[in-house]
Amino acid sequence: MTKYWNKIKEKFVNENGIVSIGISDIIGSGLSGIFWLYIASVIEPGDYGEIHYFLGIAGMAQIFSMFGNPHALTVYSAKNENIQSTLFLLSIIPTIVSSIIIFIIFTRFDTALLVIGYVIFESVNSVILGRKFYRKYAKNILIQKSLTVILGIIFFYAFGPSGIIFALVLTFIPHLTIFVKEFKTTKISFSLLKNKKKFIINNYFLTISGSFGGQIDKIILAPLLGFTILGNYSLALQIFTILVMFSSVAFKFLLPQDASGFSNKKIKKFVILISIIISVLGFTVLPKIIPLIFPKFIDTIDAIGIMSLAVIPEAVTMLCMSQMLGQEKSKFILIVKLLSLFTIIVGFIIMGPIFGIVGLAWIFVLASVLQASLLFISTKMEYKKK
């Protein structure tokens, strides 16, 4: 057993990529988490819910606008395909249109700009990861997250809750410079899309189905249950994001590795083991801590305990997706994501008004277990065919 753990430790220490991604994402997510948790401790649940409602609007617009989706950018960058500028252009045009529509409907200039910031951030990070520039990725993440804390707190106390979103927009300026430079590095050529359009289109809808569930809940809950319930659910979701941080780090490292044909079975087993430990701690410990730190968010106590159970299936989902996407097999992932999305939407609409935030939490877990089970079975069947 000791020999096994020493091998795992040696693999992590010697692998600069996962160390760079891990440190930056852990510190970055920690900074972001601390910021949002601090805001939750000094703000009313209703105001917290309203902020996340408009973050959800911006996130939804980003999902539909980003035709040059993150997975495709990472995979083709890893394969040294000079398609980055072309996919960037395909994303930025609908992004600008989406921003204009948001401004017209909600008259929120900050939210409109945030859509552009989100797309630039995801595009740049995806390319950097695909090229395996892990230290550069780490540097950019830490800069953006540090700016989130500094500018977010300054703008909150200067302009109130409404200033937070505009502060987030400013944190993406460093990524904007890299985004613009990329057009000088790789030429725009739509002919490069000819043999790749099936994979790109599948991944576009895959990104929509996967990320849609992370945003549609906010948009549904606000008119259905009000900003207060949304505020409590958003805090639970923020804590859950911290719980799955380790799995997210592993996915970002493993995707370009799987795309390049490298197997990392020991790391994948280690990810599952850590996820089990995190899930158990989240279920048992967090419900006791939340009322001490967030006395205004009492409804979050039961929800986060339940949602902690989804940490394990979320880890399984990420590992299976990395393996399948690395082989450019995304069709089944798309189907599973759509099924999971359908479960969340219907479940929230039915269970939300009846059971409140507890019902939302159980639907969240059910959707996570469903997609993890189907993807795991699919990867096992694919392995048997070889």
N, C-alpha and C positions, 0 to 999 in steps of 0.2 A: 504493500500500500504506500509506504514511504517513497519507494522508487517511482511509483506512478505519479505522485504529487510533485516529486523533484523534476520529472520530465515536463509536466505541465508548467511549472514555474520557469524552467529553462526556456521553454517555447515562448512564453510571454516576455521574458527579460530580453531575449535575443532578437525578438521581432519588433523592430523600430516602428513599423506601421501601426500595429495595434496599440503600442504604448503611446504613440503620438495622438492617435484618434481617441484612445481611452482617456488619457489625461485631459485633453482639450474638451472632450464632450462631458466628462464628469465635472470638471471645474466650471465649464460653460453652462451646463444644465444646472449645476449647483448655484451659480450666480443668478441665472434666470429664475430658478425656483425660489431662492431667497428673496429676490425682488418681488415676485408675485405673492409670496407668502407674507412678506412685510406689508404690501399694499392691502392684502386681505385682513391684516390685523388692525389697520387704521381706517378702514372704509366700511360702509354699510353693504350688506349682501346685495341689495338692489343695485347700487352703483357698480359693484364688482360684476354683477350679471350684465349690466348694460355695456360695460367695456368689452366683455367677452362676446357679447352679441355682435358688436361691430367688428371685433377681431374675426368672428366667424364669417361675417359678410365678406371681409377682405380675403380670408382664407378660401372661401368658396369660389370667389372670382379668380383667384390664383390657380386653383385646381383646373378650372375649365379653360383658362387662358394658356396654360403652360403645355403647348403641344410638343415642345422639345422637353419631354418629361425627364425627371431625374434619373430613372433607371436606364433609359436609353442613352443618355449623355454619359453616364458612368461606364456602361458596358462598351460603347463604341470608343470612348476615350482610352479605356484599358486595351482595346484592340488596335490602337493607333489609327483610327479612322478620323480623318480631318473633316468632321461633319458638324463641329460645334457651332460655328457662326450661322450655318443654315438653320439649325434647330433653334438657336437664339432668336433669329429673325422671325421664325414661325411662332414663337412665343410672345415676343414683344408687341407685335401688331394687335392681336386680340387682347393683350393686357391693357394697352392704351384705351381700346374701345370699352373694355370692362370698367376701367377707372372713370371714364366719362359718364357711363350709365349710372354708376354708383353715386357720383356727385349730383346728377340730375334727380335721382330718386330720393336720396337721403340728405342732400346738401351738406355732406361731410367731406371736406377737402382732404382731411387727414386720412380718412379711410380709403379714399381714392388713391392717394399716393402710396399707402401701405401695400396695396395690391402690386404695384410696380416693384416696391422694395422686396416683397416676398419672392417674386419671380426671379429677380436678379440674384438674390441670396441663394435660392435653390439651384439655379443654373450654374453659378460659379462654383459652388461647393461640389456639385456632381462631377464637373469636369476635373477639378483638382483631385478628387478621390480616384477617378478613373485613371488619371495619369500617375497615380501613386505618389503624389507630392504630399505625403502625410504631414510633414512638419509645417508646410505652408497652410494646409487645411487647419491645423491646430492654431496657428498664429491668427488666421482670419476669424475663427470661431471665438477665440478668447477676446479679440478686439471688439467684436460685435456684442458679445454678452457683457463685457465690461461697460461698454457704452450704454447698454440697456439699463444697467443699475444706476450709473451716474446721471445720465440724461433723464431717465424715467423718474427718479426721485426729485431732481431739480424741477422738472416740468410739472410734476404732481403738486408740489408745494407752491409753485409759482402760478399755475393756471387751474389747479384742481384736477379731478378725474379726467376731464376732457383733454388735458395736456399730455396724457400718457401715450396715446396713439401717435401723436405727432412726434414725440420723442423717439418712438420705435422707428419711425420713418428715417430719422437722421442716423440711426445706427447702421444703416445699409450703405452709406456713402462710400466706405472703403471698398465694398464689393462692386459698387458701380464702376469704379476706375478699372478694375480687372475685367469686368463685363465689356467695357468699351474697347479695351486693348485686345480682347480676343478677336474682334473683327479685323484687326490688322494682322493677326497671326495666321488665321485660317480664312480662306476665301469662301464666299457664298456660292454654292453649287447645288442646285436642286437635282441634278443628275445623280448625285450621290444617294438620293433617297429611293431611287428606283428599286433596288434589290433589298431595301431595308424597310420599306413602307409597312409591310405586314407586322413586323416586330414593333415598329414605332407606334403604329395605330393601336395594336393590342395593349402596349404599355401605357399609351395615353388613356385608354378606357380603364386600364388596371389602376392607374394613378387616381383617376376620378373615383372609381368604386372604393378604393382603399382609403383615400383621404376624405371622400365625401361624408363618410360616417363620422369622421372626427370634427366636421363642421356643421353638418345638417342638424345634429342634436341641439346645438346652440340656437339655430334659426327656428327649429320647431318649438323648443321649450319656452322661448320668450313669449310668443303669443298664446301658447297653450297653457302654461303654468305660471308665467310672470317672471320678472327679473330676479326676484328673491330666490326662487327655486333654482333658476339658472345660475345664480351666484354660488349657491351651495354645491351644485353639481360641478360647476367649473373649478371650484377649489378641489373637490374630490378628484377630478380629472387631472388637475395640475400635479397633485400628489402622486397619482398613478403614473404620470409621465416620468416622474423621478424614479419610481420603482422599476420601470422597464428601461431605464437609462443604460444599464449594462448590456442588455440585449440589443439595444439600438446601436451601441458602440460596436458590438460584434458584427452586426449586419453590415455596417459601413465598411468594416475591414474585410469581411468574408466575400462580399459581392464581387469586387474586382479580382479577388483571389480565385473564386469559383469561375469567373469569366475567363481567367487566364489558364484554367485547368489544374489548379493546385487544390489538393484535398487537405482539409484541416479537421479531421474527425475528433481529435483529442480536445481541441478548442471548443468544438460544438457540444461535446459531452460536458465540458466544464461550464459552458453557458447555461445548460439545462440545470445542472446542480446548483449553481448560484441563484438561478431563478426560483427554484424550489425553496431555498432558504429565505429569499426576499419575500416570497409569497406568504410563508408561515409567519414571519415577523410582521408583515403588513396586516395580516388578519388578527393577530393577537395583541400587538403593541400599539399600533397607530390609533385605534379607537380610544385608548386611555390617554393619549397625548393631545389629541385635537382639542378637546374642551379646555385644556389648560392654556393653549396658545391662541385658539380662535374661539373665544366664548360666544361670539355672535353667530357662528356657523355650526350650531348644535346639530342641525339636520345632516351635516356631512359625516358625523360619527359612524352611523350604521353603513352609509354608502361606501366609504373608503375601505371598511373592513371586508365588505362583500366584493368590491372591485379588485381587491388585492389577490383574489383567487384567479383573476385573469392574467396574472403575471406569467404563469407557466405556459398556458396556451399561446400567449403573445410571443414568447421566446421560441416556441416550436414553429409558429407561423413565420417568423423572421428567418429562421434557419432553413426552412423548406423553400421559402421564396428566394433566398440567396442561391441555393442550389439550382432551382429551376430557371431563374432569370439568367444565371451564368451560362446556361445551355441554350439561351434564347427561346425558352419554352414558357410562354406567358398566358396562353389561351385558357388553360384550366384555372390558373390563379385568378384571372379575370372573372370567370364564372363563380368561383368561390367567394370572391370579394363582393360581387353583386348580390349573392345569396345572403351574405352576412349583412350587407347594407339594408336589404329588404327586411331582415329580421329586426334590425335596430329601428328603422322607421316605423314599421307596423307595431312593434313592441312598445316603443315610446308613446305612440298615439293611444294605444289601448291601456297599457299598464300605468303610464304617467298619471293620468287623472284619477285612477283608482287607488294606487298604492304610493303615489308620490315618488320621492327620490329613491326609496328602497326598491321600488319596482323598476326604475331606470337602471339601477345598479345591477340587478339580476339579469335584465335584458342584455346589458353590456357584457356580462360574463358569458351568457348563453351564446351570443354572437361570436365571442372570442374562441370558445370551445368548439363551436361548429366549424369555423374556418380552419382552425389548427388540425382538427381531426381529419377533415377532407384532404388537406394538403399533405399531411403525414402519410395517409393511405396512398395518395397519388405518387409520392416519391418512392415509397416501398414497392409499388407495382412497377414503376419505371425501372427500379434497380433490378427487379427479377427478370425483366426483359433482356437485360444485358448479358 
